[in-house]
Amino acid sequence: QVQLVESGGGLVQAGGSLRLSCAASGRIFSSYATSWFRQTPGKERTFVACMFWSGENKYYADSVKGRFTISRDSAKNTVYLQMNSLKPEDTAVYYCAAGPLGYWSASESGAYRYWGQGTQVTVSS
């Protein structure tokens, strides 16, 4: 069993930066994907970024490429999402997710076994 707890959300002006953290308790296997999704009211949860715990590959949604960076600290069992050059359209609740899946499913929310409770990110214009 894995539990995920996000932190680091908040209010920031457009062009600013935030770093989200996702602390995992329980064992994260090297085959697990750890990812970030986001969701706005009335819309489906959408993929933001993914990396496998082995650290070999990272994937990003086109909308965040070049601005967001996913990383992890194995010693702390924590995954991060560094968000730079934030835009108002980045406003959402951001969720951390993890689970055993292949890279072909990395962007599919239904493929993940474990989810955090979410953290709100609000970008003002």
N, C-alpha and C positions, 0 to 999 in steps of 0.2 A: 504494500500500500504506500502510495506517495501522496503527500500533502504539499500544496503550493501556496505561498503567501506573497502577494505583490505589494510593493510600496514604491514611493517616489513620485506619484502623481501630484498634480497641482495646477495652479493657474500661472500662465506665462504669456508674455506678449509675443506677437508674431516676430519671427526671426530669432527667438530665444532658444534655449536648450533645456532639456530635462533628461535625467537618467532614471529609468525604471529598474527595479530589482525584483527578482523572483527567487525566493528562498525555498528550497525543496527539503523536505524531511522524508526519510525513507531512502531506499536504494535506487539510484538512477543508473541504469545499465548503459553500457557504451552504445548499444544499438538504439537507445531511445532518442527520439527527436524532442527537442525543447523549443517551443515556439511562442510567438506573441501574435495575438489576434486583437481586433478592436471592433467595437460595436457602438452605433448611435441609435437613439430611440426609434423604434419602428422599422429598423433595418436588420439584416442578417449580420452575424459575426463574420468579419472578413480577415483574411490572412495578412500579416504584416511582415514577419521574419521568422526564420527557422534555422537552427543548427543542431546537428547531431552531437550527442554527448561525447562522441569520439573526437569531435572538433574538426573533422575532415572537410565538411562542406557546409556552406551557408547559403541561404536562399532569401530573397527579398521580393516583396511586391514592387511592381514598377513604380508605384506612387511614392515610395520611400527610398528607392535606390539612390545612393549618393548622399543621403541625409541621415539615415538611421544605420546603426551598427549593432549587431547582436554579438554578445560575447559571454563567456562563462568563467567562473572561478571554481575549479573542481574542489579545491580544499574547503571552500565555503559552501559547496553545493548550491551555488547561486548563479542564475542567468541574468544578464543585464540587457537593457535596450537603451543605447545612447541615442537620443533624438536631437538633432541639430536643425537649424533653419526651419523651425516649426511654422506651420501655416494654420490658419483658422480651420481649414478642412481636416486637420489632424485631430481636432476635438472629438473625443470619444472615451468610452470606458475601455481600458486596455486589460486584456486577460493573458495570463501565462498558461501554457498547456504543455503536457508531456505525455509520451506514450511510445510503445513499440510499433513503429510503422516504417514503411519504405519511403524513399525520397519522392516517389511518385504520388504519395498521399499527403505530403507535407503541408499543402495549402488547404486541405479539407478538414474543417472543424470536426466533422463526424468521426474522423479517424483517431482522435485523441482520447485517451483513457482518463487522464487527470486534468483538472482545471483549478485555477485559483479563483478568488472571489472578485477580482477586478479592482482596478484603480482608475479614478477619473483624471483625465487630462483635458484641460481647457485652454485653448489658445485664443487670445483676444487680438482683434485687429487694430 
